[in-house]
Amino acid sequence: MLAEERLNRLRSAMGKAQIDAMVLYGNAWQGDYLRYASDFGILEGHGIAVVTRDDGVQLFLDSAADAERAEVETPGADIHLVRDVTRAVSAWLDRAGNRTTAAAPRGFLPHGLTETDSGKRLADATAVVDELLMHKLPGEVATIRSAARLADEGYEVFKAAARPGRRQYELVADVEAFLRANGSADNFMIIGSGGQDVYGMAPPSQRRLAPGDLVTTELTPSIGGYYAQICRTLVIGEANAAQKRAFSVYREALEAGIAAVRPGVTAADVARAENDVFRKYGLGDYVTNKYTRVRGHGMGLFADSKPHILEDVDTKLVPGMALIVHPNTYHPEVGYMVLGDAVVVTDTGCEVLCGTPRDLFEVPA
Amino acid sequence: MRRGLISWSRAELPDAVLAARVARAQAAMAAAGLDALVLYTNNTRTAAVSWLTGFVPYWSEGLCILPRTGGPMLVVALSNRVRRWIESVSRVERVVPSPRIGAEAGRVIAETKINATVGVVELESLRADVADGLRKAGSGLKVTDATALFEKLRGGADAAEIALAAKAGTIAQRALACVPPKPDTIGTAIAAAEAQARALGAEEIYLAVAADLARDQRLVRIEQNPPALGRSFAMRATVAYKGVWVRLTRTVLEGAPNGVLAQATDQLAAAVSALPDDRGFKDCASWLVEGCRVAQPLEPLMGSKVAEPLRPAAGSVVSVQATIRIDGHPLVLGGPALLGAAGAPASLLVPPLFED
């Protein structure tokens, strides 16, 4: 079972780092460290899992709904519904005595916990867990592959829902319903629509789609807690010459980025491959942080995992890493455009997980 | 993560309501000698900042700084490219994007007054590196905990909050009304409810199911390999609308004697009417009252599994859920309720009633 494999791997890493007990924080935004250790997908409130090398897993939660769900979904853990997670974990650490303790991600821990005597002794083991989160087990890759297939199917639903007059949030409603019906408990999704006035994507608004709009989305469903992303752009009606010309730059950049993905290169190499295409066409300004955040990122138990694909990130790629490569940015002629595929690093290069054509789609106006 | 409609409706959350909340907060700050109030938000602990500004992050995190005079500002870890979106959904004077929100907030506060007294709401549970950044950036700042001050302010709900809670409850009711008595699969039932809630403008909806009440009354999320539905099942819709969260829980009972569900709903309403006294729940197999005191939208306040109960404030909105056994049938029901102010009885804002 995947959860058991992960826990064994975590305990093995703790052994190598001489850590007796690990404190892992999570909330619905950043829940990957907690899920890795406890297999619990936290949704409301916040929580901390405490894992020891020789005992069970303690899970402290401050949401009654989450605690009830955890009783059913994580039968291997001892569930504690507590009013104050800080106080409860602090008491546990006090009882742990002189054991060597560490935390991940340490910076996310409640301030009150880090101020206690036992909290001050918590070493920062974020890097230890980051290694596990990035370098995935075969079972993790298989699950991400399933999530990527669902992302492809979800994008088909998105395309079918994109019609003039429909509001952005109505499109998202269609996609979310499809994903729930198909076993995806969560999805990260943002959207943009319009023209040159659109500089990025955000949660869906009340804006109605109109003929000529570029409609962009990042769609990131999860299966068993693992996220896979796809980014595509469509046009309401026929794409004009400028939109087609612009899109060809994004396609070339995505292909260059994916071609660069292989073991031994760095995240920076992939970003540079994407950005060089924009620079070649005189669009170098548009790959800076004024117009774009990242040129891709890791995927896994968090939708926006490490490593970030940026020209100053020197993390080396290794087989088993799952990434989204997306040269998403603003284009001065047509507005914000996105195009991205999920990939997994293999021994010789990468496997592309998305099957949706890399096209600028046109839907009836 | 929020995937629903996040927008500021001036009709439902008028500028004057948010201005009045800010004014009350600033009066309390003046009385407590605070120069600035700092409130943290992420997509889990949204309620304090959304109450004051309407802002709900769909992702990431931020700090709201309320000075003793003037309007609130937001320091957010979201990118500068969504600044315009943030300004469109929030009543704030200024938005400052920064990857280090604690340090930036400390710098901004110290810029105005180098030795300002800063009250941080939920200081103990504030993310450690945000707290460290705040302290280090403004080394002359005097940082104190302002949770009690804010909780007192928040207290009973104003008319706008009550109306938003009722709207959220209605969305939940209409969503659960889409669930057929005999759905083909749990997935189709969930999809129908999800689509309806989002089409009605829900900011977020979480659906949980107890697939066979005769076996287990606990509500869980449905992922891959859903269980088969029993003759009776329960579904709970947790809905957020304009920053206000409620839960509504419905039981679907195949071949139930007439009136069983109505009887259980009456029993729930009677138990609710005695709140904050919990005597009405004594005969329930399990029960729970959740509400918002500070930043957690649905904090467990009282219930059969709540070890340290807290009395909900008079006039506050809560969500109630109970497992009631009638004629051997375990029924899980719940809905949002309003606690009476000045000794008036509490009542369900939206009862879990459906045309079965």
Interface residues (C-beta under 8 A of the other chain):
Chain A: N27 A28 W29 G41 L43 E44 G45 H46 D62 S63 A64 A65 A67 E68 R69 E71 V72 E73 L81 V82 R83 D84 V85 T86 R106 G107 F108 L109 P110 H111 G112 L113 T114 Y169 E170 V172 A173 D174 E176 A177 F178 R180 A181 N182 G183 S184 A185 D186 N187 F188 M189 I190 Y199 G200 A202 P203 P204 S205 Q206 I223 G224 N289 K290 Y291 R293 A303
Chain B: M1 R2 R3 G4 L5 I6 S7 N42 N43 T44 R45 Y58 W59 S60 E61 S79 N80 R81 V82 R84 W85 L123 E124 S125 L126 R127 A128 D129 V130 A131 D132 G187 T188 I190 A191 A192 E194 A195 R198 A199 G201 Y206 L207 A208 D216 R218 L219 V220 R221 I222 E223 Q224 N225 P226 T238 R247 L288 E290 Q296 P297 L298 E299 P300 G303 K305 V306 A307 E308 L310
